[in-house]
Amino acid sequence: MSLRLKEKINEKSSTKERVASFIRKTYQILEEGKHSDIVDWNEEGTAIVIKNTAMFAEHVLPIYFKHNNFTSFVRQVFMSKIS
């Protein structure tokens, strides 16, 4: 994971600003590493790599979100921003 992203998440948390739930949950998925065979960081830690979209939608999304819609997840990724 990129150092900048980690710093921004920690900075938001330490200043008591609320980090969007979607960002926190996505970060949790990646950092826990429980599903690294399905989804993980790229080698540089700057992007998400979803290795199996069907497994991601069926098995990972419902654990962290109230849906298993991969398209909705992708839409949310593109709408999210950590400034």
C-alpha positions as CSV (number, residue, x, y, z in Angstrom):
1,M,0.0,0.0,0.0
2,S,1.2,3.5,-0.7
3,L,2.6,5.3,2.2
4,R,0.7,8.4,1.2
5,L,-2.7,6.6,1.5
6,K,-1.8,5.1,4.8
7,E,-0.7,8.5,6.1
8,K,-4.0,10.1,4.9
9,I,-6.1,7.4,6.6
10,N,-4.1,7.7,9.9
11,E,-4.2,11.5,9.7
12,K,-8.0,11.5,9.2
13,S,-8.4,9.1,12.2
14,S,-6.1,11.1,14.4
15,T,-7.8,14.4,13.8
16,K,-11.2,12.7,14.5
17,E,-12.4,13.4,11.0
18,R,-14.6,10.6,9.7
19,V,-13.1,8.6,6.9
20,A,-15.8,7.3,4.6
21,S,-17.1,3.9,5.6
22,F,-16.4,2.6,2.1
23,I,-12.7,3.6,2.3
24,R,-12.3,2.1,5.8
25,K,-13.9,-1.2,4.8
26,T,-11.9,-1.5,1.6
27,Y,-8.7,-0.7,3.4
28,Q,-9.6,-3.4,6.0
29,I,-10.2,-6.0,3.3
30,L,-6.8,-5.3,1.8
31,E,-4.8,-4.9,5.1
32,E,-6.2,-8.0,6.8
33,G,-4.9,-10.2,3.9
34,K,-7.6,-12.8,4.6
35,H,-8.6,-12.7,0.9
36,S,-5.3,-12.0,-0.7
37,D,-5.9,-14.9,-3.2
38,I,-8.9,-12.9,-4.4
39,V,-8.0,-9.2,-3.9
40,D,-4.8,-7.5,-2.9
41,W,-2.6,-4.4,-3.4
42,N,-0.4,-4.2,-6.5
43,E,3.3,-4.6,-6.0
44,E,3.8,-0.9,-5.5
45,G,0.9,-0.7,-3.0
46,T,-0.8,2.0,-5.1
47,A,-3.7,0.1,-6.6
48,I,-6.2,-2.6,-5.8
49,V,-5.9,-5.9,-7.8
50,I,-9.0,-8.0,-7.9
51,K,-7.8,-11.4,-9.1
52,N,-11.2,-13.1,-9.3
53,T,-14.2,-10.8,-9.7
54,A,-16.8,-13.5,-9.3
55,M,-15.2,-14.8,-6.0
56,F,-14.8,-11.2,-4.8
57,A,-18.4,-10.4,-5.4
58,E,-19.7,-13.7,-4.0
59,H,-17.5,-14.2,-1.0
60,V,-15.8,-11.0,0.0
61,L,-18.2,-8.1,-0.6
62,P,-21.1,-9.5,1.5
63,I,-18.8,-9.8,4.5
64,Y,-18.0,-6.1,4.5
65,F,-20.9,-4.5,2.7
66,K,-24.7,-5.0,2.5
67,H,-24.4,-6.2,-1.1
68,N,-22.5,-8.4,-3.4
69,N,-22.7,-6.2,-6.5
70,F,-19.3,-5.9,-8.1
71,T,-20.4,-3.0,-10.4
72,S,-21.6,-1.0,-7.4
73,F,-18.2,-1.6,-5.7
74,V,-16.3,-0.3,-8.7
75,R,-18.6,2.7,-9.0
76,Q,-17.9,3.5,-5.4
77,V,-14.1,3.2,-5.9
78,F,-14.2,5.8,-8.7
79,M,-16.4,8.1,-6.6
80,S,-14.2,7.9,-3.5
81,K,-11.4,10.3,-2.9
82,I,-9.0,10.8,0.0
83,S,-7.8,14.3,-0.2
